């Protein structure tokens, strides 16, 4: 009896077994189901004002649901053009609520922001400071994407009012969603001293109901950068999958980091292709596959990095 298994393949098992657990998969399926439910609520048969925006969000939310639900369920098969080796890793969703993917995103930001803040030395007129802007929450009201965008617009107006680029100032900001869906913006800024009372008065004028702000000098810039990026590295967790789905919908189409003044355009390191860990050749994506049969020469990236000090072990 002939075997159906190709002699040039090896059994690496299912990606789902390697990269996820039944509990994690169950949570992802529940969240994705609610995301699709929210998307369906935005669907309409009539052309109404704002329909195009709702239709765009509906499509984006469904794509997010598909990607989040299938994160880690397939192998990404990467091939080297030179040595013809194949490498395996998980196919990831890049979703904002996926902690693994969020760490990858923040890694591209952290190094560049660290470089910037360490180059900005305190002077007699300027300093690094942490500013927290709070938006008053209202009972039984869950904010929308429009509320988040308006909050960032007000933050930009405040920063440009007190710390404009023409004075050599700048900032970058991230958003936190606290208890009861109240919104905070955390800002790392470089600029001159402004009394807290003046900032509070202007913030209340911009928002109409929110005078609460906090500002304090920074002694350890590196820790301040890490503090801000934790809101990206560790997405907010909810006990209810439905609340998680609403969180995704809230942030859909909203940038996670906003930069101003001298920080503008400095947020991310450019994406660069990773060379082959064996020969330094160019890698390219070949396919996505759930497993278990892969090319005989395929090796997991984790295997290669562990064995790179003893090349004979991977030949």
ChimeraX attribute file (.defattr): number of C-alpha atoms within 10 A of each C-alpha:
attribute: neighborCount
match mode: 1-to-1
recipient: residues
	/A:1	3
	/A:2	4
	/A:3	6
	/A:4	6
	/A:5	10
	/A:6	11
	/A:7	9
	/A:8	10
	/A:9	14
	/A:10	16
	/A:11	12
	/A:12	17
	/A:13	13
	/A:14	16
	/A:15	22
	/A:16	19
	/A:17	12
	/A:18	14
	/A:19	16
	/A:20	14
	/A:21	10
	/A:22	10
	/A:23	9
	/A:24	11
	/A:25	18
	/A:26	12
	/A:27	14
	/A:28	20
	/A:29	18
	/A:30	17
	/A:31	23
	/A:32	26
	/A:33	19
	/A:34	18
	/A:35	27
	/A:36	19
	/A:37	16
	/A:38	18
	/A:39	21
	/A:40	15
	/A:41	10
	/A:42	15
	/A:43	14
	/A:44	11
	/A:45	6
	/A:46	7
	/A:47	8
	/A:48	9
	/A:49	8
	/A:50	8
	/A:51	15
	/A:52	11
	/A:53	10
	/A:54	17
	/A:55	16
	/A:56	13
	/A:57	18
	/A:58	23
	/A:59	16
	/A:60	15
	/A:61	24
	/A:62	19
	/A:63	16
	/A:64	21
	/A:65	25
	/A:66	17
	/A:67	18
	/A:68	22
	/A:69	21
	/A:70	18
	/A:71	24
	/A:72	22
	/A:73	22
	/A:74	23
	/A:75	26
	/A:76	20
	/A:77	22
	/A:78	23
	/A:79	21
	/A:80	21
	/A:81	13
	/A:82	12
	/A:83	14
	/A:84	15
	/A:85	18
	/A:86	23
	/A:87	26
	/A:88	22
	/A:89	18
	/A:90	21
	/A:91	20
	/A:92	18
	/A:93	21
	/A:94	18
	/A:95	18
	/A:96	23
	/A:97	20
	/A:98	20
	/A:99	17
	/A:100	17
	/A:101	18
	/A:102	21
	/A:103	18
	/A:104	13
	/A:105	18
	/A:106	19
	/A:107	14
	/A:108	15
	/A:109	18
	/A:110	18
	/A:111	15
	/A:112	14
	/A:113	21
	/A:114	16
	/A:115	12
	/A:116	14
	/A:117	20
	/A:118	12
	/A:119	9
	/A:120	14
	/A:121	11
	/A:122	15
	/A:123	10
	/A:124	7
	/A:125	8
	/A:126	17
	/A:127	18
	/A:128	26
	/A:129	21
	/A:130	20
	/A:131	20
	/A:132	19
	/A:133	23
	/A:134	22
	/A:135	21
	/A:136	15
	/A:137	17
	/A:138	11
	/A:139	8
	/A:140	8
	/A:141	10
	/A:142	14
	/A:143	18
	/A:144	15
	/A:145	16
	/A:146	13
	/A:147	14
	/A:148	20
	/A:149	15
	/A:150	13
	/A:151	21
	/A:152	20
	/A:153	14
	/A:154	18
	/A:155	22
	/A:156	20
	/A:157	16
	/A:158	16
	/A:159	22
	/A:160	17
	/A:161	12
	/A:162	17
	/A:163	23
	/A:164	19
	/A:165	18
	/A:166	10
	/A:167	13
	/A:168	13
	/A:169	22
	/A:170	23
	/A:171	27
	/A:172	24
	/A:173	22
	/A:174	21
	/A:175	25
	/A:176	20
	/A:177	15
	/A:178	11
	/A:179	8
	/A:180	13
	/A:181	17
	/A:182	17
	/A:183	19
	/A:184	19
	/A:185	20
	/A:186	22
	/A:187	26
	/A:188	25
	/A:189	28
	/A:190	26
	/A:191	23
	/A:192	18
	/A:193	15
	/A:194	11
	/A:195	8
	/A:196	14
	/A:197	13
	/A:198	11
	/A:199	22
	/A:200	18
	/A:201	14
	/A:202	18
	/A:203	23
	/A:204	17
	/A:205	13
	/A:206	17
	/A:207	16
	/A:208	11
	/A:209	12
	/A:210	18
	/A:211	20
	/A:212	17
	/A:213	19
	/A:214	15
	/A:215	19
	/A:216	11
	/A:217	15
	/A:218	17
	/A:219	12
	/A:220	11
	/A:221	21
	/A:222	16
	/A:223	12
	/A:224	18
	/A:225	20
	/A:226	15
	/A:227	13
	/A:228	22
	/A:229	24
	/A:230	15
	/A:231	18
	/A:232	24
	/A:233	21
	/A:234	17
	/A:235	19
	/A:236	16
	/A:237	13
	/A:238	11
	/A:239	7
	/A:240	11
	/A:241	19
	/A:242	17
	/A:243	15
	/A:244	20
	/A:245	23
	/A:246	18
	/A:247	24
	/A:248	19
	/A:249	21
	/A:250	17
	/A:251	17
	/A:252	18
	/A:253	15
	/A:254	14
	/A:255	12
	/A:256	15
	/A:257	17
	/A:258	20
	/A:259	19
	/A:260	21
	/A:261	21
	/A:262	19
	/A:263	20
	/A:264	13
	/A:265	10
	/A:266	15
	/A:267	19
	/A:268	16
	/A:269	13
	/A:270	8
	/A:271	7
	/A:272	6
	/A:273	9
	/A:274	11
	/A:275	13
	/A:276	22
	/A:277	15
	/A:278	15
	/A:279	12
	/A:280	12
	/A:281	16
	/A:282	15
	/A:283	21
	/A:284	16
	/A:285	12
	/A:286	13
	/A:287	11
	/A:288	16
	/A:289	18
	/A:290	18
	/A:291	16
	/A:292	14
	/A:293	17
	/A:294	22
	/A:295	17
	/A:296	15
	/A:297	14
	/A:298	19
	/A:299	19
	/A:300	16
	/A:301	17
	/A:302	11
	/A:303	12
	/A:304	17
	/A:305	11
	/A:306	9
	/A:307	13
	/A:308	13
	/A:309	9
	/A:310	10
	/A:311	10
	/A:312	8
	/A:313	9
	/A:314	12
	/A:315	7
